[in-house]
Amino acid sequence: MIISNFSINTSSMPEARTVRPFVISGRVGAEFEIIALQNPSSSSDHTLYYDWKSKSFEAGHNDLNNNLRIKLNSGTYNNSLIFAKGASGGGDYVIKLITINGTTLSNPDKRIITKNVSKQTSDTTVTLQLNSIAYANNYQTQPSKTITSEIGSSTPLNFNLSARNSIADAYSNGLIFNINFGAAMESDKILYHLASDTVDGATTSSTSVVVDDLTGIGIGSSIYSISSGTLTGEPFVTAIDTATKTITLNTAQSFSNDITLYFRAKGFTAIFNATGLLINSISNVGVKDTIEPTTTVRVAPSNSSTIDVGNTQGLAGGGVCIVTGVDIDSSGGDVIIETVNTPDPADANGNLDGDGRITVSANQTLRVGGELLIRGTYNSMTFIGDINISTVPSSNVNIYFDLDMVLTAGTAS
């Protein structure tokens, strides 16, 4: 008598309660046993065995219900295993079919078929965060949106996140929308994943680099920065040898041993290659709740281009900002801020140092307390949109909304 096949889905299971059907094929009269066990997660845990009567895994192999003994009375036998929800049901499982009483497998030298399957202890978390690499210091702490979903599932990630200019003096000169920022937000390149790794062996003008770990790196990922040395351009990964942890770059680089490489996987395909997160689309992306800066006259100027003001949050020099107000004399054309001489943004409690000063393009005579309206920069804005995730990966993953494609930071002059 022969068992010809043991079929069960061995793909990774989600955190939720999961039922896995299986089918045994063979000749009528063939006999076998099936034992299913859950491997211990630590040295202090016990191996758990499946009880075919209670339909659950229990400590120890302690009764006949842990062995399912079957004699085929047709060409197939169908049953299923039930895996519990939550952390207790997560882990690695082994399912063994053992032939008995003279029954053999298609390969007569073997008596056992082993199947391995794993189950997540928790669902996968996907986090989207606003992020700037070029102007990281010019923002307050960036907000994020997190969703949790089963491995392999599809799910929406709808976001409503606000970017706010820094309140640190040196980085408080407002945020400026880039030309064609709307088109940039509709591109899949607005999203990226970040990873870092250490060089395992120096290179000299080579396209091959060995790293300590490949987590978060995929074909299409680029190296945008290094901890030490010189990076030529922004090379991207064209091939990966997982056995040797060797990545191949499109351009030759020279790296010292043990330096850190900073990787960015930009766009849907590169993100999938690096993380297994499959994004189908990003849509309905927009900006709302834009807040332009205002300030007040602190010391009345008399025919002077220097104006002592209150809150300088969001004010930028270099001709970016136009100043308007009831008392502003714009008879010679738009009045612009040439320099923010002394920045004085309000702190987290709304307090000022009382030393804010700007220089404008035309002399002004103003009264104390007069309100000045500023156009050209923004203190904050809110980004909205819908990300359609087709496949949630097995590990938690962070992705980022690229503010550098949309915004530039203002400067003092």
C-alpha positions as CSV (number, residue, x, y, z in Angstrom):
1,M,0.0,0.0,0.0
2,I,1.3,3.4,-0.9
3,I,0.7,7.1,0.2
4,S,1.3,9.2,-2.9
5,N,0.8,12.7,-1.6
6,F,0.3,14.9,1.4
7,S,-1.0,18.4,0.5
8,I,-1.3,21.4,2.9
9,N,-0.8,25.1,2.4
10,T,2.5,25.9,4.0
11,S,2.5,29.7,3.5
12,S,2.8,31.9,6.5
13,M,-0.4,32.3,8.5
14,P,-1.8,35.6,9.9
15,E,-2.3,36.4,13.5
16,A,-6.0,35.5,13.3
17,R,-7.5,32.1,14.0
18,T,-6.6,30.0,10.9
19,V,-7.9,26.7,9.6
20,R,-5.6,24.8,7.2
21,P,-7.3,21.9,5.3
22,F,-5.1,19.1,4.2
23,V,-5.5,16.1,1.8
24,I,-3.8,12.7,1.9
25,S,-3.8,10.7,-1.4
26,G,-3.0,7.0,-1.7
27,R,-4.3,3.5,-2.3
28,V,-7.3,2.1,-0.5
29,G,-6.1,0.3,2.6
30,A,-3.0,2.4,3.1
31,E,-2.4,3.3,6.8
32,F,-0.7,6.3,8.4
33,E,-0.5,8.5,11.5
34,I,-0.3,12.3,11.6
35,I,1.3,14.2,14.4
36,A,1.3,18.0,14.5
37,L,3.4,19.9,17.0
38,Q,4.3,23.5,17.8
39,N,8.0,24.1,18.5
40,P,8.8,25.9,21.8
41,S,9.6,29.6,21.4
42,S,12.2,29.5,24.2
43,S,14.1,26.9,26.3
44,S,11.6,27.4,29.1
45,D,8.6,26.5,27.0
46,H,7.2,23.0,26.2
47,T,6.5,21.4,22.9
48,L,2.8,21.5,22.2
49,Y,1.0,18.7,20.4
50,Y,-2.2,18.9,18.5
51,D,-5.2,17.1,20.1
52,W,-7.4,15.9,17.3
53,K,-10.4,15.6,19.6
54,S,-10.3,19.1,21.2
55,K,-8.8,20.7,18.0
56,S,-6.1,22.6,19.9
57,F,-2.4,22.4,20.8
58,E,-1.6,21.2,24.3
59,A,1.5,20.6,26.4
60,G,3.2,17.2,26.0
61,H,2.3,14.1,24.0
62,N,0.0,12.7,26.7
63,D,-2.9,10.8,25.1
64,L,-4.0,8.9,22.0
65,N,-5.7,12.0,20.7
66,N,-2.3,13.4,19.8
67,N,-1.9,10.8,17.1
68,L,-4.4,10.7,14.2
69,R,-4.4,7.1,12.9
70,I,-6.1,6.6,9.5
71,K,-6.7,3.7,7.1
72,L,-7.8,4.9,3.7
73,N,-11.2,3.6,2.5
74,S,-11.0,5.7,-0.6
75,G,-8.3,7.4,-2.7
76,T,-8.2,10.5,-0.5
77,Y,-8.5,11.6,3.1
78,N,-9.5,15.2,4.0
79,N,-9.2,16.9,7.4
80,S,-8.0,20.2,8.8
81,L,-5.8,21.8,11.5
82,I,-7.0,24.7,13.6
83,F,-4.4,27.3,14.7
84,A,-5.4,29.7,17.5
85,K,-5.6,33.5,17.3
86,G,-3.0,35.7,19.0
87,A,0.4,35.3,20.5
88,S,-0.3,31.8,21.9
89,G,-1.1,30.5,18.4
90,G,2.0,32.1,16.8
91,G,5.2,30.3,16.1
92,D,6.6,27.4,14.1
93,Y,4.8,24.2,13.5
94,V,5.8,20.8,12.2
95,I,3.3,18.3,10.7
96,K,4.4,14.8,10.2
97,L,2.8,12.0,8.2
98,I,4.2,8.6,9.3
99,T,3.3,5.4,7.3
100,I,2.5,2.3,9.4
101,N,1.7,-1.4,9.0
102,G,3.6,-2.0,5.9
103,T,2.4,1.1,4.0
104,T,5.1,2.9,2.1
105,L,5.6,6.2,0.3
106,S,6.1,6.7,-3.4
107,N,9.8,6.7,-2.4
108,P,10.1,3.3,-0.6
109,D,13.2,4.4,1.2
110,K,11.2,6.9,3.3
111,R,8.4,6.5,5.8
112,I,7.8,10.1,6.9
113,I,6.6,13.3,5.1
114,T,7.3,16.5,7.0
115,K,5.6,19.8,6.4
116,N,6.7,23.1,8.1
117,V,4.5,26.1,8.6
118,S,4.7,29.3,10.6
119,K,2.1,31.6,12.1
120,Q,2.5,35.3,13.0
121,T,2.2,36.1,16.7
122,S,0.7,39.5,15.7
123,D,-0.6,41.2,12.6
124,T,1.8,43.5,10.5
125,T,2.0,47.2,11.3
126,V,2.5,49.6,8.4
127,T,3.4,53.1,9.3
128,L,3.4,56.2,7.1
129,Q,5.3,59.3,8.2
130,L,6.0,62.7,6.7
131,N,9.8,63.0,6.3
132,S,12.5,65.4,5.0
133,I,16.1,64.3,4.5
134,A,17.3,67.6,3.0
135,Y,15.6,69.9,5.6
136,A,15.1,67.6,8.6
137,N,15.9,70.4,11.1
138,N,13.4,72.8,9.6
139,Y,10.4,70.7,10.8
140,Q,8.8,70.0,14.2
141,T,8.4,66.3,15.1
142,Q,6.8,64.6,12.1
143,P,3.4,63.0,12.5
144,S,2.6,59.5,11.3
145,K,-0.4,57.2,10.5
146,T,-0.3,53.5,11.5
147,I,-2.5,50.6,10.3
148,T,-2.4,47.0,11.4
149,S,-3.5,44.2,9.0
150,E,-3.1,40.5,8.3
151,I,-0.1,39.2,6.3
152,G,-1.0,39.1,2.6
153,S,-4.1,41.2,3.0
154,S,-5.1,44.3,1.1
155,T,-5.9,47.4,3.0
156,P,-6.3,51.2,2.5
157,L,-4.0,53.6,4.3
158,N,-5.8,57.0,4.4
159,F,-3.7,59.8,5.8
160,N,-4.3,63.3,7.1
161,L,-0.9,64.6,8.4
162,S,0.3,68.1,9.2
163,A,3.9,69.4,8.5
164,R,5.0,72.3,10.8
165,N,7.9,74.5,10.5
166,S,10.5,74.3,13.3
167,I,10.4,76.8,16.2
168,A,14.2,76.8,16.6
169,D,15.6,80.2,15.7
170,A,17.9,79.0,13.0
171,Y,15.3,76.8,11.2
172,S,12.1,78.9,11.6
173,N,12.1,80.7,8.3
174,G,9.0,79.0,6.9
175,L,8.2,76.4,4.3
176,I,7.9,77.1,0.5
177,F,6.0,75.1,-2.0
178,N,8.2,73.9,-4.9
179,I,7.1,74.6,-8.5
180,N,5.0,71.7,-9.8
181,F,4.5,70.3,-6.3
182,G,1.1,69.0,-7.3
183,A,2.5,66.7,-10.0
184,A,5.1,65.5,-7.5
185,M,2.5,64.4,-5.1
186,E,0.8,62.3,-7.7
187,S,4.0,60.3,-8.4
188,D,4.7,57.0,-6.8
189,K,8.2,58.4,-6.0
190,I,6.6,60.5,-3.3
191,L,6.8,57.4,-1.1
192,Y,10.0,55.7,0.1
193,H,11.4,53.3,2.6
194,L,14.7,53.8,4.6
195,A,17.3,51.4,5.7
196,S,20.9,51.4,6.8
197,D,23.7,48.9,6.9
198,T,27.4,48.4,7.6
199,V,30.1,47.7,5.1
200,D,31.8,44.4,5.7
201,G,35.1,44.9,4.0
202,A,36.6,48.0,2.3
203,T,36.1,48.6,-1.5
204,T,38.1,50.6,-4.0
205,S,36.4,51.7,-7.2
206,S,34.1,48.6,-7.1
207,T,30.5,48.1,-7.9
208,S,30.3,45.2,-5.5
209,V,29.8,45.8,-1.7
210,V,29.5,43.2,1.1
211,V,27.2,44.3,3.9
212,D,26.4,42.9,7.3
213,D,22.6,42.6,6.7
214,L,20.2,42.8,3.8
215,T,17.1,43.8,5.7
216,G,15.2,46.6,4.0
217,I,17.4,46.6,0.9
218,G,16.2,45.5,-2.5
219,I,16.9,45.9,-6.2
220,G,16.2,49.6,-7.0
221,S,17.2,50.8,-3.5
222,S,19.8,53.7,-3.7
223,I,22.5,54.8,-1.3
224,Y,21.8,58.5,-0.6
225,S,24.3,59.1,2.2
226,I,27.3,57.4,4.0
227,S,28.6,58.0,7.5
228,S,32.2,58.6,6.3
229,G,34.1,59.1,3.1
230,T,32.9,60.3,-0.3
231,L,29.8,59.1,-2.1
232,T,29.7,59.5,-5.9
233,G,26.2,60.4,-7.0
234,E,23.4,58.3,-5.6
235,P,24.1,54.7,-6.8
236,F,21.3,52.2,-6.9
237,V,21.3,48.4,-6.3
238,T,21.1,46.3,-9.5
239,A,21.7,42.8,-8.0
240,I,21.8,41.1,-4.6
241,D,23.6,37.8,-3.7
242,T,21.8,36.8,-0.5
243,A,24.2,34.0,0.3
244,T,27.2,36.3,0.5
245,K,25.3,39.5,1.3
246,T,26.9,41.2,-1.7
247,I,25.1,44.0,-3.4
248,T,25.9,45.2,-6.9
249,L,25.7,49.0,-7.6
250,N,25.3,50.7,-11.0
251,T,28.4,52.8,-10.4
252,A,31.7,52.0,-8.8
253,Q,32.3,53.3,-5.2
254,S,35.1,53.4,-2.7
255,F,34.0,52.6,0.9
256,S,35.9,52.1,4.1
257,N,35.2,49.1,6.2
258,D,32.5,49.4,8.9
259,I,31.1,52.7,7.6
260,T,27.3,53.0,7.5
261,L,25.4,53.1,4.2
262,Y,22.0,54.8,4.1
263,F,19.6,53.3,1.7
264,R,16.3,54.7,0.2
265,A,13.8,52.6,-1.7
266,K,11.8,55.1,-3.7
267,G,8.6,54.3,-5.5
268,F,6.3,51.3,-5.4
269,T,8.6,48.8,-7.1
270,A,11.7,49.6,-5.0
271,I,9.6,49.6,-1.8
272,F,8.2,46.1,-2.7
273,N,11.7,44.8,-3.5
274,A,13.0,46.1,-0.2
275,T,10.2,45.2,2.2
276,G,7.5,43.0,0.5
277,L,5.0,45.8,0.9
278,L,3.0,45.9,-2.4
279,I,1.4,49.3,-3.0
280,N,-1.1,49.5,-5.9
281,S,-1.7,53.3,-6.0
282,I,-1.7,56.6,-4.2
283,S,-4.6,58.9,-5.0
284,N,-6.6,61.9,-3.9
285,V,-3.4,63.5,-2.6
286,G,-3.8,67.2,-1.7
287,V,-2.9,70.0,0.7
288,K,-5.3,71.8,3.0
289,D,-5.2,74.0,6.1
290,T,-2.2,76.1,4.8
291,I,-1.3,78.7,7.4
292,E,0.6,81.8,6.3
293,P,2.6,83.7,8.9
294,T,1.7,87.1,10.4
295,T,3.5,89.3,12.8
296,T,3.1,92.7,14.4
297,V,5.3,95.8,14.7
298,R,7.1,95.9,18.0
299,V,8.9,99.2,17.7
300,A,7.6,101.9,15.3
301,P,10.1,102.6,12.5
302,S,10.2,106.1,10.9
303,N,11.2,106.0,7.3
304,S,13.4,102.9,7.9
305,S,13.8,99.6,6.1
306,T,14.6,97.9,9.5
307,I,11.5,96.8,11.4
308,D,11.4,95.4,14.9
309,V,8.7,92.8,15.0
310,G,7.1,90.3,17.2
311,N,6.9,86.6,16.2
312,T,9.1,85.9,13.2
313,Q,7.9,82.3,12.8
314,G,7.7,81.6,9.0
315,L,9.4,84.8,7.9
316,A,12.1,84.2,5.2
317,G,14.6,86.6,3.6
318,G,16.0,86.6,0.2
319,G,13.0,88.1,-1.5
320,V,10.8,85.2,-0.9
321,C,8.2,86.9,1.3
322,I,6.0,89.8,0.4
323,V,4.9,92.0,3.3
324,T,1.4,93.6,3.2
325,G,-0.6,95.5,5.8
326,V,-2.7,98.7,6.3
327,D,0.3,100.9,6.8
328,I,2.7,99.3,4.4
329,D,3.9,101.7,1.7
330,S,4.1,99.6,-1.5
331,S,4.0,102.6,-3.9
332,G,7.3,101.5,-5.3
333,G,6.2,97.9,-5.8
334,D,5.9,94.9,-3.6
335,V,7.7,95.2,-0.3
336,I,9.8,92.1,0.3
337,I,11.8,90.8,3.2
338,E,15.4,90.9,2.4
339,T,16.8,89.6,5.7
340,V,15.5,88.2,8.9
341,N,18.2,89.9,11.0
342,T,17.1,88.4,14.4
343,P,14.8,85.4,14.4
344,D,12.3,85.2,17.2
345,P,9.8,82.4,16.7
346,A,7.4,81.8,19.6
347,D,8.4,78.8,21.7
348,A,6.1,75.8,22.5
349,N,4.3,78.0,25.2
350,G,3.9,81.0,22.8
351,N,6.6,83.0,24.5
352,L,9.0,85.4,22.6
353,D,12.4,86.7,23.3
354,G,11.3,90.2,22.2
355,D,14.2,90.8,19.8
356,G,12.7,90.0,16.4
357,R,14.0,92.2,13.5
358,I,13.7,92.1,9.7
359,T,15.0,94.3,6.9
360,V,12.6,95.0,4.0
361,S,13.1,96.4,0.5
362,A,11.6,99.9,1.0
363,N,11.6,102.3,3.9
364,Q,8.5,102.2,6.0
365,T,6.9,104.4,8.7
366,L,4.7,102.2,10.8
367,R,2.8,102.2,14.2
368,V,3.4,99.9,17.1
369,G,1.0,96.9,17.0
370,G,0.3,97.2,13.3
371,E,-0.3,93.8,11.8
372,L,1.9,92.6,8.9
373,L,0.7,89.9,6.6
374,I,3.3,87.7,5.0
375,R,2.8,85.9,1.6
376,G,5.2,83.4,0.1
377,T,5.9,81.0,3.0
378,Y,3.9,78.9,5.3
379,N,4.1,77.9,8.9
380,S,2.2,74.6,8.4
381,M,0.0,72.7,6.1
382,T,-1.8,69.3,6.1
383,F,-1.3,66.6,3.5
384,I,-4.1,64.2,2.7
385,G,-4.4,61.2,0.5
386,D,-5.3,57.5,0.1
387,I,-2.7,54.7,-0.3
388,N,-4.0,51.4,-1.6
389,I,-2.0,48.5,-0.3
390,S,-2.4,45.3,-2.3
391,T,-0.2,43.0,-0.1
392,V,0.8,43.5,3.5
393,P,4.2,41.9,4.2
394,S,5.2,39.6,7.1
395,S,7.2,42.1,8.9
396,N,6.4,45.6,10.2
397,V,7.4,48.3,7.8
398,N,7.8,52.1,7.8
399,I,7.3,54.2,4.6
400,Y,7.7,57.9,4.2
401,F,6.0,60.7,2.4
402,D,8.8,62.8,0.7
403,L,8.4,66.4,1.8
404,D,11.5,67.3,-0.1
405,M,9.6,66.7,-3.4
406,V,7.0,69.2,-2.3
407,L,8.6,71.8,0.0
408,T,11.8,73.8,0.4
409,A,12.8,75.5,3.7
410,G,13.1,79.3,3.8
411,T,16.3,81.0,4.9
412,A,17.1,84.2,6.8
413,S,18.6,86.0,3.8
